[in-house]
């Protein structure tokens, strides 16, 4: 079937018309003042301290003269200061623009000008990149507030801690509407400038209610740890809105999520009960000689998003740790996951079923439904869709279409109602007149015991016909030949799907979330052709 009927939404009341998501999350934990809310590598924050610091920061931003609906750039690593900055701005009715800490000064200069941010909250480690951006931007920022500075501050820069502690807590939140802009996230498009995705006050409420509580079943007994950072939509739900909506504890990590750094958190105190990762991260962890034994962790569940999870990775994880990886798909535009496997009901190799409260449709190139079993572009209808892309009317109209959000992902619906990922719309390949999913070929390659990662693109042969080419990363101390891998795939898939060319590489180009950037591989091929 190419489209699902509208799901019957769960029995969830909408938020009131006057609604502030920061105040809502703080109020949900008013009776938990002494409970640990956040812990990072050097600091802890109880729910009581979180409430006070959020309200102090809100008062400070107002004192700077920043007005409601004006933006502040949030360029911070994952420490206990991040949720204070994010929630404090929203509490004041100011719009935080959360951005990736791994970008270039040119990227930040663009984001400053595009968002017209009035102030920047920045981690000391990222301050040099911000300073370089400020020299390249025509937009004037009034204040720079530095969390955990690593060098003496320049004139005009403020210490985050001193800034917060100098203020009396704001007595009440801004009287915002549930449809008011609350925050921005920049989408990581495959090409062109990132798009400023504007989310409302109510959007996190819906993702918490429909996914965090009803699918993941999070409770105040959980300890959440996300390898995906807070500036991503996936990480924001995992490590802030979901756990705060139920009173759970969050482990934060400001460093890069290498297998070793991740293991340190999974086996440290407090020990996480729910881990949120991405397929490439799970693959790297399983390949690491430092992989901890099952009895050293306290996991009851793992979650995956970012790219479709190969079945082999999920099965190996389950065999080692005894818990499933619940794979799903979300997007910056929808804020979090709308199609997901279920705890206790995981169909590895698929992305599961529509999350109740969301409707899914698969459409062909003409905009109509696709035949059963055929790949179609995924469209989503649900309550957490973004308001718009800021100052980008054409892209807004292309993506947000009459209540539906166009994802850019290709999927196939299975007879049991699950959906199987078939690649990005611009990654799908037509080989010998037949659609081939790069992900399907990659998922077969990674089942070979010597293969750590693989990425598949289409290349033209001498006759101008599209053939598949695989870029393969081998596991340490493993070896495999071109012919061996081709035969391995031929044994698992239809013969026309095997990669005609294989290139062994040391690493694959990826986004900061771990998504493989196939378009970069295509660009490399074009440059060498």
Secondary structure, 3 states (H helix, E strand, C coil): CCECCCCCCCCCCCCCCECCHHHHHHHCCCCCCCCEEEECCCCEEEHHHHHHHHHHHHHHHHHCCCCCCCEEEEECCCCHHHHHHHHHHHHCCCEEEECCCCCCHHHHHHHHHHHCCCEEEEEHHHHHHHHHHHHHCCCCCCEEEEECCCCCCCCCEEEHHHHHHCCCCCCCCCCCECCCEEEEEEECCCCCCCEEEEEECCHHHHHHHHHHHCCCCCCCCCEEEECCCCCCHHHHHHHHHHHHHHCCEEECCCCCCCHHHHHHHHHCCCCCCEEEECHHHHHHHHHCCCCCCHHHCCCCEEEECCCCCCHHHHHHHHHHHCCCEEEEEECCCCCCEEEECECCECCCCCCCEECCCCEEEEECCCCCECCCCCCEEEEEECCCCCCEECCCHHHHHHHEECCEEEEEEEEEECCCCCEEEEEECCCCEEECCEEECHHHHHHHHCCCCCEEEEEEEEEECCCCCEEEEEEEEECCCCCCCHHHHHHHHHCCCCHHHCCCEEEECCCCCECCCCCECHHHHHHHHHHHC
